[in-house]
Amino acid sequence: MLSDPGAAEPLYIQNVLGRGGYKFQNWAQTYGSNPELYFQPTSAEEVKEILDLARQRTKRVKVVGGGHSPSDIACTDDFMIRMDKMNKILKVDKEKKQVTVEAGILLADLNNELTKCGLALSNLGAVSEVAAAGVIGTGTHNTGIQHGILSTQVLALTLMTASGEILECSESVNAELFQAARLHLGSLGVILTVTLQCKSSFHLQEVQFASTLQEVLDNLDTHLNSSEYFRFFWFPHTENVSIFYQDPTDKPPVSKANWFLDCFVGYYLLEFLLWISTFLPRLVPGINRFFFWLMFSGRSEHSNISYKVFNFDCLFKQHVQDWAIPIEKTKDALQQLKGWLEKNPNVVAHFPVEVRFARGDDILLSPCYSRDSCYMNIIMYRPYGKDVPHQEYWLEYETIMKRVGGRPHWAKAHTCTRKDFQKMYPGFAKFNSIREKLDPTGMFMNAYLEKVFH
């Protein structure tokens, strides 16, 4: 989100307008910054002009997409580039089922256009109000052990380096750069275009049913093999689990049976009760049980076009952590977290702990590098924007994740530093070498990336 108090005079660089006085905030309103100049270029030529000015003034540059990342990865006090005016579909190859887009296109818009062409992305995250370059840059994922993170759908991309040079990369052109750029953290340059592998448009049927944590963990392989896109919610302070199976279907769209509860009661009542619990934290376990009973204790089915099933409402502002761990450590990690909460009744945890799965890959900074992974996502809601105590929960969660060999989601807030990443990622040194070669002066660095690379 961006606001303009009208405090600063605009600056024109030839045809590019740079504005002062803007305040950037991420969607969760947990991080923000005040860039000296804010740009919305419409072409590669304009991007180059911005980078030329940044070099002349010794300024750093950060590119922002949808601003959804719940961390400070996009924050800067220098130059900020938003790519929302470079949002075109450049080419659709229906025969190969491939699409080439400008980096700033939102997946929400891309989904609509692909549908018109009879195509779809094979997997999507929960949110589509995010830009293509940002999605791959932070390692966005969904679930399905047959599917990798969204970056694995990238076939090629072009980027502009700090010097203004445009580089193409793919499996056959600049292959080493391609291995890094598919999850780039905004640290290699400005992504200009992305080519994605698609598939024929398809519908998904989602079946949701209740279970227990012990049952799911004891039969994890069975569940993984029973649905193409399997995930589950665990409700902390309880044994309750809600399982979601999502699979391709020929059935026509069918709405959720509890649509009214999901859209009305589920949103407003949850936020109100969690706000009350900020004064009486001991209510949280009961709230978790109540909402499981209200919306997840039965069985429901619905079907729709794929992206409408993949996407779901994140409800309201929240703190989020999400780590990828070796899939064989799933049971151990969840039991450790559950046991710690039981031994520390003064610490409360909001629902859900969302558990998803992804196939391993060869992308240098992918949390799934060289291993099939389980993602464990924890949240603490911020009802009506009010902050909630979460640091003790966060610290223990990170401790458990590190203990079982986890790697944090790049878009989410974490406390890891370069020393951690050197241990976590076999390809970290290689990525950093590529980064230093492309950006020797650190034009694309910010406070977040300083902690990662320095």
C-alpha positions in Angstrom: 0.0 0.0 0.0 1.3 3.4 -0.9 0.1 6.8 0.2 1.1 10.3 -1.1 1.1 13.1 1.5 2.2 15.5 -1.3 5.2 16.5 0.6 7.9 16.3 -2.0 8.4 17.6 -5.5 8.4 15.0 -8.3 11.7 14.4 -10.1 11.7 13.7 -13.8 14.5 11.7 -15.4 13.9 12.3 -19.0 10.4 10.6 -19.3 10.5 8.8 -15.9 8.7 10.3 -12.9 10.2 9.7 -9.5 8.0 10.7 -6.6 8.9 11.6 -3.1 6.7 11.6 0.0 5.5 8.0 -0.4 5.1 5.5 2.4 5.3 1.9 1.6 3.7 -0.7 3.9 3.3 -4.4 3.3 -0.1 -6.0 3.4 0.1 -7.1 7.0 1.2 -3.6 8.0 4.1 -5.1 10.0 6.9 -3.5 8.0 7.2 -0.2 6.0 9.6 2.3 4.7 9.8 5.8 3.2 11.7 5.6 -0.1 13.4 8.8 -1.2 12.0 8.3 -4.7 9.3 6.0 -5.9 9.2 5.0 -9.6 6.7 3.2 -11.8 8.5 2.5 -15.1 6.7 1.4 -18.2 9.6 -0.1 -20.2 13.1 -1.5 -19.9 14.5 1.8 -21.1 12.9 3.6 -18.2 14.2 1.0 -15.8 17.7 1.6 -17.2 17.3 5.4 -16.6 16.4 4.8 -13.0 19.4 2.5 -12.4 21.7 5.1 -14.2 20.5 7.8 -11.7 21.0 5.4 -8.8 24.6 4.8 -9.8 25.2 8.6 -10.2 23.7 9.3 -6.8 25.1 6.1 -5.1 21.6 5.0 -4.2 20.3 1.6 -3.6 17.3 0.2 -5.5 14.5 -2.1 -4.4 11.8 -3.5 -6.6 8.4 -4.2 -5.1 5.6 -6.2 -6.5 2.3 -6.7 -4.7 3.8 -5.8 -1.3 2.3 -8.9 0.2 5.4 -10.4 1.8 5.1 -10.3 5.7 8.7 -9.1 6.1 10.9 -6.2 5.3 12.4 -7.8 2.2 11.0 -5.0 0.0 11.8 -2.0 2.2 14.2 0.7 1.4 15.0 4.4 2.2 16.6 5.0 -1.2 14.9 4.2 -4.6 11.9 2.0 -4.9 10.6 0.6 -8.2 7.1 -0.8 -8.5 6.7 -2.8 -11.7 2.9 -2.6 -11.8 2.9 -0.7 -15.1 5.0 -3.4 -16.8 2.2 -5.9 -16.6 1.5 -7.2 -20.1 1.3 -10.7 -21.5 3.9 -10.7 -24.2 3.3 -14.1 -25.8 1.1 -17.1 -25.4 2.1 -20.4 -27.0 -1.0 -22.6 -26.8 0.7 -25.5 -28.5 3.6 -25.6 -25.9 1.3 -24.3 -23.2 3.7 -21.5 -22.3 3.3 -17.9 -21.5 5.7 -15.0 -21.4 4.8 -12.0 -19.3 6.2 -8.7 -18.0 7.5 -9.1 -14.5 4.9 -6.8 -12.9 1.8 -8.7 -13.9 -0.3 -9.8 -11.0 -1.1 -13.5 -10.9 -4.8 -12.5 -10.4 -4.8 -10.9 -13.9 -2.7 -13.6 -15.4 -5.1 -16.3 -14.1 -8.0 -14.6 -15.9 -6.2 -14.2 -19.2 -4.9 -17.8 -19.1 -8.4 -19.1 -18.6 -9.5 -17.3 -21.8 -6.7 -19.2 -23.6 -7.7 -22.5 -22.1 -4.6 -22.6 -19.9 -3.7 -22.5 -16.3 -0.7 -22.6 -13.9 -0.3 -26.1 -12.4 0.0 -24.7 -8.9 -0.6 -21.4 -7.1 -0.2 -20.0 -3.6 -3.0 -18.8 -1.4 -2.9 -15.2 -2.8 -2.9 -14.0 -6.4 -2.6 -10.3 -5.7 1.2 -10.8 -6.1 3.5 -10.0 -9.0 5.1 -12.7 -11.2 8.7 -11.6 -10.4 8.0 -11.3 -6.7 6.3 -14.7 -6.5 9.4 -16.4 -7.9 11.8 -14.1 -6.1 10.7 -15.1 -2.7 10.0 -18.8 -3.3 6.2 -18.8 -3.1 4.8 -22.3 -2.8 1.5 -24.2 -2.3 1.2 -27.9 -1.7 1.4 -31.2 -3.5 4.4 -33.5 -3.3 4.2 -33.9 -7.1 4.7 -30.1 -7.5 7.6 -27.9 -6.7 7.6 -24.3 -5.5 6.2 -21.8 -8.1 9.7 -21.0 -9.3 9.9 -24.5 -10.8 7.3 -23.5 -13.4 9.7 -20.8 -14.8 11.3 -21.8 -18.1 13.2 -18.6 -18.8 13.5 -15.0 -17.7 15.3 -11.7 -18.5 16.8 -9.4 -16.0 18.6 -6.0 -16.0 21.8 -5.9 -14.0 23.1 -3.0 -11.9 25.1 -1.8 -15.0 22.0 -1.7 -17.2 22.9 -4.9 -19.1 20.0 -7.1 -20.0 20.6 -10.8 -19.6 18.5 -13.7 -20.8 18.7 -17.0 -18.9 17.1 -20.5 -19.2 18.3 -24.1 -18.9 20.2 -23.6 -22.1 21.3 -19.9 -21.9 23.2 -18.7 -18.9 22.2 -21.8 -17.1 24.1 -21.1 -13.9 22.4 -17.7 -13.6 19.1 -19.4 -14.3 19.7 -21.7 -11.3 20.0 -18.6 -9.1 17.5 -16.2 -10.7 14.5 -18.4 -10.4 14.6 -17.5 -6.7 16.5 -14.2 -6.8 15.4 -12.3 -3.6 15.5 -9.1 -5.6 19.3 -9.2 -5.3 20.5 -10.0 -8.8 18.9 -7.2 -10.8 15.5 -6.1 -12.0 13.5 -9.0 -13.5 11.9 -7.8 -16.8 10.1 -10.8 -18.2 9.3 -14.3 -17.1 8.3 -17.4 -19.2 6.1 -19.9 -17.4 5.1 -23.5 -18.2 1.4 -23.9 -18.0 -1.1 -26.8 -18.6 -4.6 -27.0 -20.0 -7.2 -25.2 -17.9 -8.6 -27.5 -15.2 -11.1 -27.6 -12.4 -10.4 -28.8 -8.8 -12.6 -30.5 -6.3 -11.8 -29.8 -2.7 -12.8 -32.3 -0.1 -12.4 -31.1 3.5 -12.9 -33.5 6.5 -11.9 -33.7 10.2 -9.3 -35.9 11.7 -6.7 -35.9 14.6 -3.1 -34.9 14.6 -2.0 -38.4 15.6 -4.0 -40.1 12.8 -2.5 -37.7 10.1 1.1 -38.1 11.3 0.7 -41.9 11.6 -0.7 -42.2 8.0 1.2 -39.3 6.3 2.3 -41.3 3.3 -1.2 -42.5 2.7 -2.6 -39.0 2.7 0.3 -37.8 0.5 -0.6 -40.5 -2.1 -4.4 -40.0 -1.8 -4.6 -36.4 -3.2 -2.5 -34.4 -5.7 -2.7 -31.3 -3.5 -2.9 -32.5 0.1 -2.6 -30.2 3.1 -3.9 -30.0 6.6 -4.6 -27.5 9.4 -3.7 -28.4 13.0 -5.5 -26.4 15.7 -3.0 -25.7 18.5 -4.0 -26.6 22.1 -6.1 -29.4 20.6 -5.8 -32.7 18.8 -8.0 -31.4 16.0 -7.0 -31.5 12.4 -8.8 -30.4 9.2 -7.6 -32.3 6.1 -7.9 -30.8 2.6 -7.8 -33.0 -0.6 -7.7 -31.0 -3.8 -7.8 -33.0 -7.1 -8.6 -32.4 -10.8 -12.3 -33.0 -11.6 -14.7 -32.9 -14.5 -17.5 -31.9 -12.1 -19.2 -28.4 -12.6 -18.5 -25.7 -10.1 -20.2 -26.4 -6.7 -20.1 -23.8 -3.9 -19.1 -24.5 -0.4 -22.0 -25.7 1.8 -20.8 -23.4 4.7 -20.2 -20.3 2.5 -22.2 -18.1 4.8 -20.2 -19.2 7.8 -16.9 -18.9 5.9 -17.6 -15.5 4.6 -19.6 -13.8 7.3 -19.5 -15.5 10.7 -16.0 -16.9 10.2 -14.4 -13.5 9.5 -16.2 -11.1 11.8 -16.7 -13.4 14.7 -13.1 -14.7 14.7 -11.6 -11.2 14.6 -13.9 -10.0 17.4 -13.1 -13.0 19.7 -9.4 -12.8 19.1 -9.5 -9.1 20.0 -11.2 -10.1 23.2 -8.5 -12.7 23.8 -5.8 -10.0 23.7 -7.2 -9.0 27.2 -7.9 -12.6 28.2 -5.3 -14.8 26.5 -6.6 -18.0 28.2 -9.6 -17.8 25.8 -7.4 -18.7 22.8 -7.5 -22.6 23.2 -11.3 -22.4 23.5 -11.6 -20.2 20.5 -9.5 -22.7 18.5 -11.8 -25.5 19.6 -14.9 -23.4 18.8 -13.9 -22.5 15.3 -12.9 -26.1 14.5 -16.4 -27.2 15.6 -18.1 -24.4 13.8 -16.4 -24.6 10.4 -14.2 -27.7 10.2 -15.6 -30.5 12.2 -17.8 -31.9 9.4 -17.2 -32.8 5.8 -17.6 -30.4 2.9 -16.9 -30.5 -0.8 -16.8 -27.9 -3.5 -15.3 -27.5 -7.0 -14.3 -24.6 -9.2 -11.7 -23.6 -11.7 -8.3 -24.3 -10.4 -7.1 -20.8 -9.3 -10.3 -20.2 -7.4 -9.7 -23.3 -5.3 -6.0 -22.7 -4.8 -6.6 -19.1 -3.6 -8.3 -18.4 -0.3 -8.8 -15.4 2.0 -6.0 -14.7 4.4 -8.7 -13.0 6.6 -7.0 -10.2 8.4 -3.6 -8.8 9.3 -1.2 -11.3 10.9 2.3 -12.2 11.9 3.5 -15.3 9.9 6.4 -17.7 10.0 6.8 -20.5 7.5 9.8 -23.0 7.3 10.5 -25.9 5.0 11.8 -29.0 6.7 12.8 -32.5 5.4 9.6 -34.3 4.8 10.7 -37.2 7.0 10.9 -34.7 10.0 7.2 -33.7 9.8 6.0 -35.9 12.6 8.9 -35.1 14.9 8.6 -31.3 14.4 4.9 -31.1 15.0 5.1 -33.3 18.1 7.9 -31.1 19.4 5.8 -28.0 18.9 2.7 -29.5 20.4 4.6 -30.8 23.4 6.2 -27.4 24.0 2.8 -25.6 24.0 1.5 -28.2 26.5 4.4 -27.5 28.8 4.0 -23.7 28.5 0.2 -23.1 29.0 0.9 -19.3 29.3 1.9 -19.2 25.6 -1.1 -19.2 23.2 -1.1 -20.0 19.6 -3.8 -19.0 17.1 -5.1 -21.5 14.5 -4.2 -22.8 12.1 -0.8 -24.4 11.9 -0.9 -25.0 8.1 1.1 -28.0 6.9 1.9 -28.3 3.2 4.3 -30.3 1.0 6.5 -29.6 -2.0 8.8 -31.6 -4.3 12.6 -31.0 -4.1 14.4 -29.0 -6.8 17.8 -27.7 -7.9 17.2 -23.9 -7.4 20.1 -22.6 -5.3 18.2 -20.7 -2.7 15.0 -22.8 -2.7 14.0 -24.1 0.7 13.3 -27.3 -1.1 16.8 -27.5 -2.6 17.7 -31.2 -3.1 14.9 -32.6 -0.9 11.2 -33.1 -0.7 9.9 -30.8 2.0 7.1 -30.1 4.5 6.2 -26.5 5.1 4.9 -25.6 8.5 3.2 -22.3 8.6 2.3 -20.6 11.9 0.4 -17.4 12.4 -0.7 -15.0 15.1 -3.6 -12.8 14.0 -3.6 -9.0 14.6 -7.3 -8.4 15.3 -8.3 -4.8 14.2 -4.6 -4.2 13.7 -3.7 -4.8 17.3 -0.4 -6.4 18.0 -0.3 -9.6 20.0 2.4 -11.3 22.0 4.1 -13.8 19.8 7.9 -13.6 20.3 8.1 -16.5 22.7 6.1 -18.8 20.4 8.2 -17.5 17.4 11.5 -18.2 19.1 10.6 -21.8 20.1 9.2 -22.5 16.6 12.4 -21.3 15.0 14.4 -23.4 17.5 12.5 -26.5 16.5 12.8 -25.7 12.8 16.5 -25.4 13.1 16.8 -28.5 15.1 15.1 -30.6 12.4 17.1 -29.0 9.5 14.6 -26.4 8.4 15.0 -23.4 6.1 12.8 -20.3 6.4 10.5 -19.0 3.7 12.2 -16.0 2.2 9.1 -13.8 2.2 8.4 -14.3 5.9 10.1 -12.7 8.9 12.8 -14.7 10.5 16.0 -14.1 12.6 18.5 -16.1 10.5 21.8 -14.6 9.4 24.4 -15.4 6.8 26.0 -18.0 9.2 22.7 -19.8 9.3 22.2 -19.8 5.5 25.7 -21.0 4.9 24.8 -24.1 6.9 21.3 -24.5 5.5 22.1 -24.1 1.7 24.7 -26.1 -0.1 24.4 -23.6 -3.0 24.6 -20.4 -0.9 28.2 -19.6 -1.7 27.5 -20.2 -5.4 24.5 -17.8 -5.3 26.5 -15.2 -3.5 29.3 -15.4 -6.0 26.8 -14.8 -8.8 25.2 -11.9 -6.9 28.5 -10.2 -6.3 29.5 -10.5 -9.9 26.2 -9.0 -11.1 26.0 -6.3 -8.4 29.5 -5.6 -7.1 28.5 -2.3 -5.4 25.4 -3.7 -3.7 22.9 -1.5 -5.5 20.1 -4.0 -4.9 20.8 -4.6 -1.2 18.7 -3.4 1.8 18.6 -4.1 5.5 16.9 -7.5 5.0 19.5 -8.6 2.4 22.4 -7.3 4.5 21.5 -9.9 7.2 21.4 -12.6 4.5 24.6 -11.9 2.7 26.9 -9.9 5.0 
